[in-house]
Amino acid sequence: MATREYYFTSMTCGVEYATRFEILSKDNLKEIMPSAPLAGSRDRRVDRFWGSVLLLLPLAAFLLMVFVVPLAMLLKLSFGGAGGPFSAYSEIASSEVYRKVFLNTFTLAITVASCTVLLSYPTAYMLSQLSGWKRSVAFWCLFFPLWISVLVRTFSWIVILEKSGPVNRALLGMGLTSSPLSLLFNSFGVHVGMVHVLLPYALLPIFTSMKAVDRRLLLASDSLGASPLTTFGRIYFPLTLPGLSTGFVLVFLMALGFYITPAMLGAAQHMTISMLIDNFVNERLAWPLAAAASFSLLFVIVALVASANRLVNFVSAMAAR
Amino acid sequence: MLNRRAFTISLAASALTGPSFAQGRPFTFCSFGGAGGAAIKTAFMDPISKKMGQIANVSPTNYSKIKAMVEANAVEWDLVDTGGLFVFQGRNQNLLEKIDYSIIDVSKLPQVWVKEYGLYTFAGATVYAYNKDQMPKGREPQSWKDFWDIASFPGGRTLYSRFYYNYEAALLAAGVPLSEVYPATDEKVDLAFDKLREIKPHVKVWWTAGAQPVQLLSTGEVSMALAWSGRVLDVMKENAPVGMSYNEAIAWGEPFVVPRGTPHRDMAMQVLKYCISDEAQTAFMNLGVYGPVLPSAAAKATPEQAKTFVTHPDNMRRACVMNDEEVAKYVAKNEERWQKFLIS
């Protein structure tokens, strides 16, 4: 009963209370009323703690073996340069080329993540409005490409975007251009290929956050005389923002490690860190350098995620829905 | 009955005795795969395995894998088909066994194909290829100079993503005679970079996979390409409007190397000995994929065959044979300069 009352009083106060209503509606009474009798005895809490430890143990052991230990070995390798423990790091830090490649990679990841999120948002809205078989078909169209190898998809883009490919033929045929456009081996080609591969990763968190929006809030806003744009800007958008930022961060992080797509669809200027690491590992056999480059990338990513986490609570945005 | 403790001990024991365990596997040959790998299997590996026992053919070659297995003392490949550069890279990193020339008679082989840590068993070439439809009427490029001549032969170009091949092509385009491409002095490297800077605005793709340049050529995305001869001949067989020439071809051999610590070292030498025999080399030539290194086999080529591989005397005369020891040196020295050149 308390919940319902809260809801009605909050209606007059706008978004801030609406969000608090959401907390209430999730029966998360403990946070609002710490003294609530739900909390249980101390013994039960201890049991819960050991229960969680037991449940997490298999995953922790697995990660220790296949992730933490190899990572430690890689770290050790990165200090094994011929010119002393930090020689590999200083070689990377002092080289103008490697600095430029790092900058390239981050710029590319930001622009790709922006394009992906911009395209995903309206698409996710459309999907959230569909139901029944229509939604199934739409999701099928979305996920089917995920099962095709990235290499095949990348080669397909070459066929589609090349000088005498269907896109250019269509543009020429419609008289929109007099000579074939360069759609490949430049920034445009890389973005098309990467956005295509990464789209579902942005779309899903946005879609889930949209599904969680209580439609009644929009109705309430309407009935209080807000224009559609105001309702969107003050209610819908803030409520879907966690999904949006999760999608952005997810795509951004994945784009940082991309290799095949920029290598095949981009120009030489688009060299990314992954290509550099591949060159160190496979062609130059300079493993300490490769390990140092990997750790530099890891360090920058961890720093970025940590600072991004202060702005948008990434972890809770991922876990809440 | 095997109790748990005995099982654990036997598991630990088998983990500790990795190398001796490896002796139980068959002799393993690793190639890059593709048409080349198939030709090696048919002409070299299948016949010798009839005499010497089972040979497992695997692919693809991966240099970091060789480094990892040698350093872990768990060699799984006994003989490996590699690029010429790796003979020297692998030697410098102490990853290879010396080739035992007391077992292998190389007196009939040109010395250029015989190295301390690798023996070349077949050869191919990097050539300029062109889309015939995009060439000016009645003219076909005759040299790397023509490849650089955008005014007379308009259209995009594609070159390889690493410095080698480009160094040779650029020097030949600059008019350096075939015999003076090596040794790679600082002046020549500078000249190569200058020449490459000149053509860079027209280079649409710096390719990484052998399939790329011929694909770009046959669809007309570029009008001329630096490409591997085998790939070009392949698309020519499919009647693509593509042409090539062995004039000023950059000929390279493909060596087999023996990873250090292999349990099958002696057999590796025996297999190598067979690979350069007249019988094996002739069979290899007849498959029409790459050229034999043995002159007595090359001499048996029909006039039609002679046009298809670089090691035929008619083609070899006008080719620049890659000196892989020099290549290894200039590549290592200019790695960062090359990357800077690419991304600027």
Boltz contact constraints between the chains, C-beta under 6 A:
constraints:
  - contact:
      token1: [A, 97]
      token2: [B, 336]
      max_distance: 6.0
  - contact:
      token1: [A, 97]
      token2: [B, 339]
      max_distance: 6.0
  - contact:
      token1: [A, 97]
      token2: [B, 340]
      max_distance: 6.0
  - contact:
      token1: [A, 100]
      token2: [B, 343]
      max_distance: 6.0
  - contact:
      token1: [A, 162]
      token2: [B, 219]
      max_distance: 6.0
  - contact:
      token1: [A, 162]
      token2: [B, 221]
      max_distance: 6.0
  - contact:
      token1: [A, 163]
      token2: [B, 221]
      max_distance: 6.0
  - contact:
      token1: [A, 164]
      token2: [B, 219]
      max_distance: 6.0
  - contact:
      token1: [A, 164]
      token2: [B, 220]
      max_distance: 6.0
  - contact:
      token1: [A, 185]
      token2: [B, 204]
      max_distance: 6.0
  - contact:
      token1: [A, 185]
      token2: [B, 205]
      max_distance: 6.0
  - contact:
      token1: [A, 268]
      token2: [B, 206]
      max_distance: 6.0
  - contact:
      token1: [A, 268]
      token2: [B, 342]
      max_distance: 6.0
  - contact:
      token1: [A, 269]
      token2: [B, 343]
      max_distance: 6.0
  - contact:
      token1: [A, 271]
      token2: [B, 343]
      max_distance: 6.0
  - contact:
      token1: [A, 281]
      token2: [B, 64]
      max_distance: 6.0
  - contact:
      token1: [A, 282]
      token2: [B, 63]
      max_distance: 6.0
  - contact:
      token1: [A, 282]
      token2: [B, 64]
      max_distance: 6.0
  - contact:
      token1: [A, 285]
      token2: [B, 67]
      max_distance: 6.0
